[in-house]
Amino acid sequence: MKDFLKSVAGILFFIAVAGGVLIFLRNINRKPSVVLTSTECDPPCWYGIKPGQSNSSQVYAILDELEGVNKDTIMGDYGRHNDKFAEIYWHFQRPMEDRFCPF
């Protein structure tokens, strides 16, 4: 019975150490959050993009200047009004995690 408990304890210890190493390796090259580091204006404004006020060309210009935004993934979706985008989508460059952020 002692050998069994030692084996279980050893396996649990290995899993805990492996999990800690994987978390450390995942965070070692992660860039700071682009979403959380904006200090230009108060939410819901983000890096000067004001939902409902900024037009699509302003949003594209701001996104084009932001480091960490994958420029090839910026897309717009027209809503009920054909002259304005209802939402603009993009992805962040790796190793940042992708986020969906409608404007």
Number of C-alpha atoms within 10 A of each C-alpha: 6 7 8 9 10 11 12 12 12 12 12 12 12 12 12 12 12 12 12 12 11 12 11 11 11 11 10 9 11 12 13 11 12 17 11 8 10 14 11 11 12 11 13 11 17 19 19 17 21 17 16 9 10 14 14 18 10 14 17 17 10 14 18 15 10 13 11 18 19 16 17 9 12 15 13 17 12 12 11 8 8 9 9 13 17 17 15 17 14 19 19 21 15 13 13 16 12 13 12 10 11 12 21
